[in-house]
Amino acid sequence: MMTTTLTFHKYQGTGNDFVLLDDRQHQFDETNHRLVRHLCDRRRGIGADGLILLRHRAGYDFEMVYFNADGHLGSMCGNGSRCIVAFAHHLGLIQAAARFLAADGVHEAHLDADGTVHLRMQDVLGQQEIDEMGIFVDTGSPHLVQFLPPSTLAELNVFAEGRAIRNNEKFREKGTNVNFVESPAVAGQPWQVRTYERGVEDETLSCGTGVTAVALAASRRGATSPVQLRTPGGDLQVAFESRPDGSFTQIYLSGPAIRVFGGQIDV
C-alpha cells in the first residue's frame, strides 16, 4: 500500500490542541474523514481536539479550514483560530496582524511580543435565547451556558451532563456545545468554565468560542469587559462592547497560542 508523508505542526491554546497543516497547495482531501480522525487519534495518531488546514485565499492572508476530531468539517473555533494565526506567523506569512477567512466569515487578529493572540470574533446580534436550561449564545459555534451554584463545578461530571444536553430533543439535529460556569467568589477573580464540545464529544481543556459565549452571558450577571475566565487548560480574556438591544460588538478573545512540536507522519 502506498503511503504519503505529511508534515504537521502541533499547537495548543490553553490546552485546546490542534494538528495544523500547511495546505496552501490545496492537496489535502477534506472528504477523507477517516484520515482526519486518524491524525487526531491520541493513541494511534498525533492526537488533537481538531485538525486545521492553512490554505491560500485571494484577498486574505490565509483561509482556515477546521475539522472536529470526529473527522468532519466544524464551525468556528476560537482557540484554533488563535493557533493558526501563530502558525501563519511561524511560516512568515504575517508579521503582527492578520486578516483571514474562517467558517463564519472574515476575522482579524494581532499578536503581542509575548505570543498572546487577540482574535476579533463576529458580532453577536440580537437578544440571546434564555430558557430553563440556560442561556444560548452563537459565537460562530452554538453554545449553551449554564451557571452553577458555588463550589459545584469542580465535582461536576461534565462528560455525562454535557452529553445529555448536547443530544437532547432541542439540540439533537445539530447538537450544541455546553458550558458550565461558576461565578467568581470575589470581584476581580476569573469566572470558572468547563466545556463539553460537540465533535470532540467530550470535555476539552478549553474552548475559545465557549468562553466568549460565557463572557457575553455573564454580562447579564454584572460582568464587565474585559472578562477574565479560567478553564482547566488556562486563562483567557474576552473584551466586548454591549448595545442596548442586547447585541455585542468589538468582541476580542485573547490568550496564548503555543507551538508544541512539529514532525512528519506516514499515512
C-alpha positions in Angstrom: 0.0 0.0 0.0 1.3 3.4 -1.0 1.9 5.9 1.8 2.1 9.6 1.9 4.2 11.6 4.3 2.5 14.6 5.9 4.5 17.4 7.5 2.5 18.6 10.5 2.7 21.1 13.4 1.1 20.7 16.8 -0.3 23.8 18.6 -2.2 24.4 21.7 -4.2 27.3 23.2 -4.8 26.9 26.9 -4.8 23.1 26.4 -7.1 23.1 23.4 -4.8 21.3 20.9 -4.7 21.1 17.2 -2.8 19.5 14.3 -2.0 22.2 11.7 -1.1 21.5 8.1 0.3 24.0 5.6 -2.1 23.2 2.8 -1.5 26.3 0.6 -1.4 24.0 -2.4 -4.8 22.5 -1.6 -3.6 18.9 -1.6 -5.4 17.6 1.5 -8.6 15.7 0.7 -11.2 17.3 3.0 -13.6 14.4 2.3 -11.2 11.9 3.9 -12.9 11.8 7.3 -11.0 8.7 8.2 -7.7 10.4 7.8 -8.7 13.3 9.9 -9.9 11.0 12.7 -6.6 9.1 12.5 -4.5 12.2 12.8 -6.5 13.4 15.8 -6.5 10.0 17.5 -4.5 10.2 20.7 -3.4 6.6 20.7 -2.9 5.8 17.0 -2.2 9.2 15.5 -0.8 12.5 16.5 -3.6 13.4 18.9 -5.6 16.6 19.0 -9.0 18.1 19.6 -9.2 19.1 15.9 -7.3 19.5 12.7 -6.7 22.8 10.8 -5.7 23.4 7.3 -4.0 26.7 6.4 -4.9 27.5 2.8 -4.2 30.3 0.3 -7.2 32.5 -0.3 -7.0 35.6 -2.6 -7.7 38.8 -0.8 -6.8 37.4 2.6 -3.6 36.4 4.5 -4.9 32.9 4.5 -8.0 30.7 4.9 -8.6 28.5 7.9 -10.4 25.1 7.3 -11.3 23.4 10.6 -12.2 19.8 11.3 -13.5 18.4 14.5 -11.8 15.3 15.9 -14.7 13.2 14.6 -13.3 13.8 11.1 -16.0 16.3 9.9 -15.8 19.9 9.0 -16.6 22.1 12.0 -17.9 25.5 12.7 -15.8 28.4 14.1 -13.1 27.5 16.5 -11.8 30.4 18.6 -8.7 28.8 20.1 -7.9 27.1 16.8 -8.1 30.5 15.1 -5.6 31.9 17.6 -3.3 29.0 16.9 -3.5 29.3 13.2 -2.6 33.0 13.5 0.5 31.9 15.5 1.2 29.3 12.8 1.0 31.8 10.0 3.5 34.0 11.9 5.7 30.9 12.3 5.6 30.4 8.5 6.4 34.0 7.8 3.1 34.7 6.2 2.2 37.6 8.6 4.0 39.8 11.0 1.9 41.3 13.8 -1.5 41.3 12.3 -3.7 39.0 10.2 -6.9 39.1 8.2 -8.2 35.6 7.4 -11.3 33.7 6.3 -12.9 31.1 8.6 -16.1 29.1 8.6 -18.2 32.0 9.9 -16.6 34.7 7.8 -13.7 37.2 8.0 -11.7 37.6 11.2 -8.9 40.0 12.2 -6.2 39.3 14.8 -3.0 40.7 16.1 -0.1 39.2 18.1 1.8 40.7 21.0 5.5 40.2 21.5 4.9 37.7 24.3 2.9 35.4 22.0 -0.6 36.5 23.1 -3.0 36.4 20.2 -6.0 38.8 20.2 -8.7 37.5 17.9 -11.7 39.5 16.8 -14.9 37.4 16.8 -18.0 38.1 14.8 -20.6 40.4 16.3 -23.3 38.7 18.2 -26.6 40.3 17.2 -29.9 40.4 18.9 -31.1 39.1 22.2 -29.7 35.7 23.4 -32.2 32.9 24.0 -32.9 32.1 27.6 -34.8 29.1 28.9 -34.7 26.7 31.9 -31.5 25.0 30.6 -29.5 28.3 30.5 -28.5 31.0 28.0 -27.9 30.1 24.3 -25.4 32.2 22.5 -24.0 31.6 19.0 -20.4 32.9 18.8 -19.7 31.3 15.4 -20.4 27.9 17.1 -23.6 27.2 19.1 -23.2 27.3 22.9 -25.4 26.7 25.9 -24.2 28.4 29.1 -25.3 27.1 32.5 -24.5 28.9 35.7 -24.0 26.6 38.6 -24.2 27.1 42.4 -20.9 28.0 44.2 -18.4 25.2 44.8 -20.1 22.7 42.5 -18.1 23.0 39.2 -15.1 21.0 40.3 -17.1 17.9 41.1 -19.5 18.1 38.1 -19.5 15.2 35.7 -19.1 17.4 32.6 -19.0 14.4 30.2 -22.3 12.9 31.4 -24.1 16.2 31.9 -22.8 17.8 28.8 -23.5 14.8 26.6 -27.1 14.6 27.8 -27.8 18.2 26.9 -25.8 18.1 23.6 -28.1 15.2 22.5 -31.4 16.3 23.9 -34.6 16.9 21.8 -33.9 20.7 21.5 -30.4 20.3 20.1 -30.3 16.8 18.7 -30.3 17.7 15.0 -27.1 19.7 15.0 -26.1 19.5 18.7 -24.6 22.2 20.8 -21.6 22.8 22.9 -22.3 23.1 26.6 -20.5 25.4 29.1 -20.8 25.0 32.9 -19.9 28.2 34.8 -19.1 29.2 38.3 -19.2 32.9 39.2 -16.2 34.4 41.0 -16.5 34.4 44.8 -14.6 37.7 44.9 -14.9 40.5 42.5 -12.0 40.6 40.1 -11.3 36.9 40.2 -11.9 34.8 37.0 -15.1 33.1 36.0 -14.5 29.3 36.1 -15.6 27.4 33.0 -15.7 23.8 31.9 -16.9 22.9 28.4 -18.3 19.8 26.7 -17.6 20.1 22.9 -19.6 18.6 20.2 -17.4 17.0 17.5 -14.9 16.0 20.2 -17.8 14.5 22.2 -16.0 15.0 25.5 -14.8 17.7 27.8 -11.9 19.7 26.5 -9.4 21.7 28.5 -10.6 24.9 26.9 -12.9 26.3 24.3 -12.5 29.7 22.8 -15.9 30.2 21.3 -17.2 28.8 24.6 -15.5 31.2 26.9 -16.7 34.0 24.6 -20.3 32.8 25.0 -19.8 32.7 28.7 -18.4 36.2 28.9 -21.4 37.6 27.0 -23.8 35.6 29.1 -22.0 36.7 32.3 -22.6 40.3 31.3 -26.3 39.6 32.3 -24.9 38.9 35.8 -22.9 42.0 36.2 -19.6 41.1 34.4 -18.0 44.0 32.7 -15.5 44.0 29.8 -12.8 42.7 29.8 -13.9 39.5 31.4 -11.3 37.1 32.9 -12.1 33.4 32.5 -10.3 30.3 33.8 -10.6 26.9 32.1 -8.9 23.7 33.1 -6.2 24.5 30.5 -5.5 28.1 31.4 -6.7 31.7 31.5 -8.4 33.6 28.7 -9.8 37.1 28.4 -12.8 38.3 26.4 -13.4 42.0 25.7 -16.6 43.4 24.1 -18.9 46.4 23.7 -22.6 45.8 24.5 -25.5 47.6 22.9 -28.9 48.5 24.3 -30.7 45.9 22.1 -28.7 43.1 23.7 -26.2 42.8 20.8 -22.4 42.7 21.2 -19.7 44.1 19.0 -15.9 44.6 19.1 -15.6 41.1 20.7 -12.0 40.0 21.2 -10.8 36.7 22.5 -7.2 36.9 23.9 -4.8 34.3 25.2 -1.7 32.3 24.4 -1.2 30.2 21.3 1.9 27.9 21.6 3.7 25.7 19.1 4.3 22.3 20.9 6.2 20.4 18.2 6.3 19.5 14.5 7.1 16.4 12.6 6.2 14.0 9.8 3.7 11.1 9.8 3.2 8.4 7.1 -0.5 8.0 6.2 
